[in-house]
Amino acid sequence: MGQNPIPPPDGYALPDNWKDWVNVNILADGYTPGDIWMFKDCKIALTWRLWHKHWPNAKWVLVWRDPAQVARSCMETPFMSEYNTEEEWYGLAVAYHSRMQNLARSVDAVSIHTEGMILDPDLLRFRLESLGLEFDREKVLEFVDPSLLRQRGSPSRSGRFWADHQ
C-alpha cells in the first residue's frame, strides 16, 4: 500500500459516468436522495478535484496528522510496503499534506487535528456546526479511541510542517 509515484496534482482521470456510479452506490448503502452522506478516504488529497467537480457545494472536514507520526505508523503496519524507510514515508506524508493545503484553500472546509480531536472531542462541535453539520458528542466518543494516542505517543511538534498547521 502507499502511492508511488504520487499522481500529478490534477489527480486521476475517471470515466464520464463516475458521478452516476457514486450515486448508485450511495443509494445502495441505504441513503435516500437529499440525505447527508460522507466519504472517507486516505487518498482524498489525490482525488479531491474529482469530488469537487461533481459536488461543488460539498462540505469538507479535513483531518490532519503529523507527517512524522504518519511515517512511524506506516513503518509499523505490515501491509504498507510501497516504501522501505521512515524517511520515504515521511516524504509521502508531506506531499499528501501539500495536496491537502491546496484542497483546504479551494473548498468549503474545516480542519481538525487528530491529537486535538482525541484529547478534546468537543473541539469538533464548532468546526462541524460552522459547516451546518450536526455534532453528536456520544457518536464522536464511540468513534474516537483515546487509547490510540497513548499507544502511538504524542506527535512531534518539532516538525516544521506540523507547526505550520497549528
BAFI-3210 file (N, C-alpha, C; in Angstrom, 3 decimals, decimal comma, padded with zeros to 6 digits):
// residues 166
n [1|2|3|4|5|6|7|8|9|10|11|12|13|14|15|16|17|18|19|20|21|22|23|24|25|26|27|28|29|30|31|32|33|34|35|36|37|38|39|40|41|42|43|44|45|46|47|48|49|50|51|52|53|54|55|56|57|58|59|60|61|62|63|64|65|66|67|68|69|70|71|72|73|74|75|76|77|78|79|80|81|82|83|84|85|86|87|88|89|90|91|92|93|94|95|96|97|98|99|100|101|102|103|104|105|106|107|108|109|110|111|112|113|114|115|116|117|118|119|120|121|122|123|124|125|126|127|128|129|130|131|132|133|134|135|136|137|138|139|140|141|142|143|144|145|146|147|148|149|150|151|152|153|154|155|156|157|158|159|160|161|162|163|164|165|166]
n.u [000,850|000,281|001,193|002,992|004,519|003,419|000,459|000,045|-000,668|-003,233|-004,589|-006,433|-007,864|-011,195|-013,955|-016,652|-019,115|-018,766|-019,837|-022,486|-022,087|-021,099|-023,383|-025,255|-024,089|-024,225|-026,980|-027,391|-026,237|-028,202|-028,931|-031,120|-032,245|-031,222|-030,370|-027,790|-024,534|-021,339|-017,915|-015,029|-011,609|-008,288|-006,805|-007,898|-006,675|-005,478|-007,516|-009,404|-010,155|-011,786|-014,024|-014,838|-015,458|-017,812|-019,443|-019,731|-020,696|-020,174|-019,445|-016,479|-014,528|-011,470|-008,934|-006,040|-002,801|000,264|003,027|005,371|004,389|002,610|004,434|005,847|003,749|003,104|005,429|005,136|003,044|002,235|001,183|001,755|003,735|004,948|007,001|010,274|011,593|011,409|011,905|011,201|008,421|007,764|008,286|006,257|004,007|004,322|004,039|001,349|000,172|000,750|-000,915|-003,312|-003,315|-003,783|-006,341|-007,731|-007,674|-009,378|-012,008|-015,136|-014,346|-013,405|-010,772|-009,355|-007,281|-005,763|-004,706|-005,809|-008,532|-008,716|-007,887|-009,739|-012,760|-014,892|-013,918|-014,566|-017,191|-017,638|-016,347|-017,734|-020,375|-020,031|-020,077|-022,640|-023,275|-024,410|-023,467|-022,804|-022,104|-022,001|-021,803|-019,360|-017,656|-017,942|-016,633|-014,022|-010,995|-009,281|-007,142|-005,495|-003,888|-002,173|-000,906|000,542|001,982|002,542|002,300|005,203|005,946|007,910|008,357|008,535|006,377|004,116|004,007|003,265|000,566|-000,820]
n.v [-001,175|002,369|005,221|005,286|006,240|009,474|010,699|013,280|016,730|017,359|015,063|011,996|010,686|009,985|007,901|009,330|008,719|008,568|010,067|009,190|006,497|006,714|007,846|005,741|003,824|005,134|005,218|002,470|001,922|002,622|005,248|008,009|010,171|013,472|013,024|013,588|012,599|010,957|010,688|008,900|008,747|007,797|008,660|010,984|013,418|013,143|012,836|014,820|016,898|015,692|014,960|017,502|018,685|017,342|017,614|020,482|022,011|020,699|020,012|019,976|018,086|018,179|016,110|016,320|015,029|014,658|014,479|013,009|011,239|009,830|008,589|006,916|005,236|003,988|002,518|000,639|-000,891|-003,838|-004,333|-002,040|-001,466|-000,078|001,742|001,731|002,959|005,103|007,728|007,840|007,362|009,594|011,613|011,060|011,579|014,341|015,266|014,539|016,231|018,707|018,613|018,531|021,079|022,608|021,674|022,570|025,315|025,563|024,638|024,482|024,133|022,722|022,290|019,723|018,416|015,361|014,848|016,883|016,303|013,814|014,355|016,279|015,875|017,674|019,817|019,455|020,285|023,136|023,314|021,476|022,423|024,925|024,315|023,694|021,178|018,499|018,002|015,249|014,341|011,869|009,954|010,712|010,155|007,392|006,739|007,819|006,773|007,245|005,783|005,096|007,279|007,326|004,872|005,200|007,409|010,924|013,281|014,588|017,852|019,302|019,165|020,932|021,112|020,309|022,324|024,443|024,072|024,435]
n.w [000,000|-000,247|-002,186|-005,026|-007,878|-006,627|-008,040|-010,606|-009,636|-010,646|-010,363|-010,847|-013,905|-014,479|-015,572|-017,547|-016,446|-013,743|-011,528|-011,596|-010,961|-008,329|-007,102|-007,410|-005,734|-003,276|-002,869|-002,772|-000,358|001,348|001,645|000,942|-001,703|-001,082|001,491|003,940|003,381|003,728|002,718|003,204|002,791|002,610|000,496|-000,420|-000,753|-003,151|-004,962|-004,706|-006,467|-008,355|-006,836|-005,997|-008,428|-009,160|-006,920|-006,065|-003,943|-001,652|001,799|003,576|005,806|006,995|008,068|009,846|010,393|012,095|009,958|010,657|012,527|010,938|009,215|011,021|011,800|009,366|008,937|010,931|010,105|008,647|005,968|004,579|002,206|000,162|000,488|002,008|004,111|006,996|006,346|003,626|003,822|005,314|003,461|001,609|003,231|003,695|001,076|000,626|002,514|001,385|-000,851|000,540|001,618|-000,687|-001,258|001,059|000,632|-001,487|-001,206|000,673|003,779|006,972|009,305|011,284|013,849|014,580|017,176|018,791|018,494|019,719|022,323|023,137|022,255|022,008|020,638|018,046|017,786|017,223|014,742|013,083|013,300|012,140|009,504|009,156|009,937|012,011|015,389|017,309|020,308|021,713|019,646|018,574|020,736|020,800|018,471|018,542|019,862|022,629|023,677|021,610|021,068|023,262|022,897|020,556|021,067|021,548|018,880|017,268|017,783|016,770|014,101|011,053|009,288|010,757|012,666|011,064|010,763|013,109]
ca.u [000,000|001,014|001,109|004,318|004,697|002,208|-000,017|000,182|-001,620|-004,590|-005,220|-006,755|-008,972|-012,198|-014,953|-017,677|-020,261|-018,294|-020,802|-023,627|-021,653|-021,073|-024,767|-025,846|-023,532|-024,762|-028,341|-027,277|-025,880|-029,389|-029,250|-032,149|-031,891|-031,352|-029,688|-026,392|-023,667|-019,924|-016,952|-013,738|-010,600|-006,943|-006,222|-008,730|-005,785|-005,104|-008,706|-010,387|-010,654|-012,894|-015,186|-015,256|-016,067|-019,168|-020,186|-019,054|-021,217|-019,914|-018,755|-015,308|-013,877|-010,122|-008,271|-004,599|-001,987|001,690|003,670|006,304|003,568|002,127|005,562|006,073|002,623|003,247|006,524|004,676|001,898|002,826|000,781|002,222|005,010|005,409|008,243|011,061|012,178|010,572|012,131|010,376|007,024|007,634|008,191|004,908|003,064|004,474|003,432|-000,100|-000,221|000,794|-002,163|-004,396|-003,313|-004,477|-007,741|-008,281|-007,829|-010,249|-013,349|-015,742|-013,775|-012,835|-009,673|-009,176|-006,039|-006,094|-004,383|-006,815|-009,808|-008,649|-007,793|-010,955|-013,703|-015,785|-013,339|-015,242|-018,520|-017,613|-015,947|-018,823|-021,526|-019,740|-020,434|-024,055|-023,396|-024,799|-022,468|-023,378|-020,974|-021,984|-021,277|-017,928|-016,965|-017,924|-015,739|-012,663|-010,404|-008,139|-006,009|-004,592|-002,909|-001,170|-000,142|001,440|002,752|002,118|003,047|006,312|005,570|009,088|008,353|008,180|005,057|003,092|003,940|002,575|-000,880|-001,412]
ca.v [000,000|003,611|005,681|005,527|007,648|010,251|011,225|014,729|017,487|017,340|013,820|010,927|010,850|008,944|007,873|010,373|008,300|008,348|010,610|008,271|005,299|007,068|007,995|004,400|003,192|005,825|004,711|001,059|001,917|002,925|006,674|008,439|011,477|014,564|012,698|013,969|011,420|011,306|009,799|008,950|008,048|008,301|009,235|012,102|014,501|012,892|012,755|015,812|017,704|014,945|015,110|018,909|018,925|016,785|018,090|021,743|022,603|019,780|020,488|019,124|018,029|017,702|015,605|016,449|014,254|014,954|013,586|012,084|010,197|009,014|007,766|005,851|004,311|003,188|001,564|-000,401|-001,576|-004,829|-004,277|-000,798|-001,969|000,665|002,407|000,904|003,689|006,135|008,964|007,775|007,552|010,995|012,381|010,855|012,286|015,772|015,508|014,495|017,443|019,790|018,495|018,900|022,539|023,077|021,338|023,453|026,660|025,535|024,142|024,882|023,105|022,978|021,375|019,233|017,692|014,136|014,929|017,715|015,600|012,729|014,916|017,031|015,705|018,816|020,754|019,231|020,929|024,403|023,097|020,841|023,317|026,018|023,816|023,340|019,752|018,214|017,406|014,297|014,023|010,432|009,234|011,029|009,394|005,981|006,597|008,229|005,912|007,964|004,905|005,050|008,354|006,889|003,763|005,660|008,559|012,218|013,683|015,513|019,192|019,994|019,126|022,234|021,083|020,248|023,646|025,319|023,823|024,540]
ca.w [000,000|-000,410|-003,567|-005,542|-007,528|-006,392|-009,320|-010,762|-008,813|-011,190|-009,941|-011,777|-014,843|-014,265|-016,645|-017,507|-015,636|-012,380|-010,559|-011,560|-010,235|-006,903|-006,641|-007,304|-004,537|-002,099|-002,699|-002,378|001,067|002,133|001,678|000,011|-002,255|-000,127|002,742|004,096|003,397|003,794|002,086|003,906|002,005|002,906|-000,720|-000,871|-001,164|-004,541|-005,823|-004,304|-007,587|-008,967|-005,951|-006,025|-009,742|-009,200|-005,749|-005,748|-002,708|-000,539|003,000|003,766|007,112|006,709|009,271|009,711|011,331|011,981|008,991|011,309|013,137|009,819|008,758|012,018|011,724|008,139|009,145|011,858|009,515|007,734|004,564|003,981|001,699|-001,012|000,848|002,916|005,232|007,606|005,595|002,416|004,232|005,725|002,214|001,079|004,098|003,431|-000,237|000,838|003,216|000,416|-001,611|001,448|001,714|-001,884|-001,041|002,086|000,059|-002,659|-000,923|001,941|004,653|008,287|009,589|012,644|014,043|015,308|018,594|019,439|018,492|020,696|023,669|023,459|021,145|021,870|019,675|016,769|017,757|016,488|013,347|012,346|013,258|011,216|008,173|009,144|010,240|013,392|016,269|018,262|021,186|022,025|018,483|018,485|021,785|020,390|017,330|018,879|020,885|023,210|023,976|020,455|021,211|024,239|022,342|019,497|021,534|021,037|017,691|017,455|017,359|016,273|012,647|010,501|008,671|011,807|013,273|010,137|010,754|014,459]
c.u [000,894|000,977|002,496|004,323|003,348|001,754|000,150|-000,888|-003,054|-005,310|-005,463|-007,840|-009,920|-013,211|-016,023|-018,846|-019,893|-019,283|-022,018|-023,293|-021,635|-022,492|-025,468|-025,358|-024,022|-026,179|-028,323|-026,905|-027,053|-029,723|-030,369|-031,742|-032,183|-030,695|-028,278|-025,579|-022,226|-019,092|-015,630|-012,736|-009,238|-006,288|-007,023|-007,870|-005,368|-006,304|-009,709|-010,951|-011,832|-014,164|-015,726|-015,936|-017,530|-020,045|-019,562|-019,539|-020,997|-019,224|-017,644|-014,802|-012,516|-009,438|-006,769|-003,909|-000,523|002,351|004,662|005,539|003,001|003,232|005,828|004,972|002,730|004,350|006,087|003,516|002,395|002,433|001,189|003,639|005,585|006,728|008,947|011,590|011,186|010,713|011,295|008,898|006,784|007,490|006,811|003,893|003,135|003,854|001,903|-000,571|-000,194|-000,473|-003,362|-004,461|-004,041|-005,979|-008,377|-008,523|-008,922|-011,701|-013,863|-015,357|-013,442|-011,752|-009,693|-007,868|-006,325|-005,824|-005,435|-008,156|-009,828|-008,646|-009,057|-011,937|-014,661|-015,220|-014,006|-016,543|-018,510|-017,315|-017,081|-020,026|-021,287|-020,042|-021,921|-024,293|-023,711|-023,647|-023,191|-022,233|-020,878|-021,417|-019,779|-017,159|-016,924|-016,867|-014,280|-012,147|-009,155|-006,938|-005,030|-003,530|-001,802|-000,309|000,893|002,308|002,253|002,936|004,173|005,900|006,768|009,133|007,860|006,783|003,961|002,913|003,177|001,064|-001,515|-002,288]
c.v [001,235|003,989|006,040|005,254|008,311|010,808|012,739|015,460|017,489|016,027|012,849|011,342|009,680|008,983|008,952|010,011|008,071|008,862|009,697|007,013|005,561|007,166|006,647|003,712|003,843|005,320|003,249|000,921|002,317|004,394|006,964|009,798|012,584|014,289|013,288|012,682|011,893|010,266|009,990|008,131|008,654|008,932|010,422|013,286|014,353|012,965|013,877|016,623|017,023|015,084|016,534|019,246|018,489|017,233|019,401|022,401|021,717|020,508|019,486|019,223|017,385|017,322|015,589|015,611|014,572|013,976|012,600|010,930|009,265|008,067|006,619|004,795|003,409|002,144|000,400|-001,218|-002,525|-004,680|-002,983|-001,044|-001,170|001,387|001,590|001,628|004,716|007,455|008,984|008,000|008,997|011,875|012,260|011,642|013,802|016,126|015,486|015,781|018,659|019,791|018,898|020,421|023,141|022,835|022,325|024,862|026,716|025,149|024,729|023,834|023,645|021,937|020,973|018,465|016,494|014,250|015,751|017,014|014,501|013,283|015,654|016,941|016,878|019,893|020,615|020,016|022,194|024,162|022,484|021,767|024,497|025,618|023,488|021,866|019,569|017,568|016,508|013,783|012,525|009,618|009,483|010,207|007,907|005,737|006,853|007,385|006,594|007,068|004,831|006,132|007,940|005,755|004,238|006,818|009,839|012,576|014,644|016,874|019,952|020,016|020,437|022,226|021,119|021,626|024,607|025,187|023,913|025,754]
c.w [000,000|-001,876|-004,044|-007,041|-007,244|-007,734|-009,413|-009,957|-009,341|-010,895|-011,079|-012,753|-014,617|-015,389|-016,451|-016,599|-014,165|-011,344|-010,459|-010,776|-008,730|-006,368|-006,487|-006,031|-003,249|-001,825|-002,250|-000,903|001,960|002,260|000,693|-000,532|-001,236|001,213|002,742|004,172|003,450|003,070|002,803|003,090|002,312|001,676|-001,251|-001,324|-002,621|-005,487|-005,585|-005,455|-008,285|-008,140|-006,030|-007,351|-009,746|-008,033|-005,279|-004,451|-001,494|000,601|003,283|005,203|006,869|008,017|009,010|010,773|011,056|011,006|009,611|011,968|012,059|009,363|009,725|011,941|010,499|008,290|010,040|011,301|008,428|006,264|003,868|003,454|000,523|-000,770|001,919|004,146|005,773|006,852|004,316|002,754|004,650|004,476|001,585|001,907|003,867|002,082|-000,132|001,519|002,291|-000,428|-000,743|001,621|000,514|-001,754|-000,070|001,550|-001,009|-002,386|000,389|002,973|006,031|008,499|011,049|012,685|014,927|016,791|019,343|019,539|019,548|022,112|024,089|022,292|020,959|020,946|018,308|016,655|016,900|015,011|012,531|012,222|012,323|009,765|008,065|009,410|011,716|014,154|017,264|019,124|021,469|020,867|018,315|019,508|021,477|019,315|017,684|020,037|021,452|023,494|022,811|020,535|022,173|023,682|021,340|019,942|020,912|019,809|018,042|016,938|016,823|014,754|012,059|009,893|009,724|012,432|012,372|010,221|012,129|014,576]
res [m|g|q|n|p|i|p|p|p|d|g|y|a|l|p|d|n|w|k|d|w|v|n|v|n|i|l|a|d|g|y|t|p|g|d|i|w|m|f|k|d|c|k|i|a|l|t|w|r|l|w|h|k|h|w|p|n|a|k|w|v|l|v|w|r|d|p|a|q|v|a|r|s|c|m|e|t|p|f|m|s|e|y|n|t|e|e|e|w|y|g|l|a|v|a|y|h|s|r|m|q|n|l|a|r|s|v|d|a|v|s|i|h|t|e|g|m|i|l|d|p|d|l|l|r|f|r|l|e|s|l|g|l|e|f|d|r|e|k|v|l|e|f|v|d|p|s|l|l|r|q|r|g|s|p|s|r|s|g|r|f|w|a|d|h|q]
***
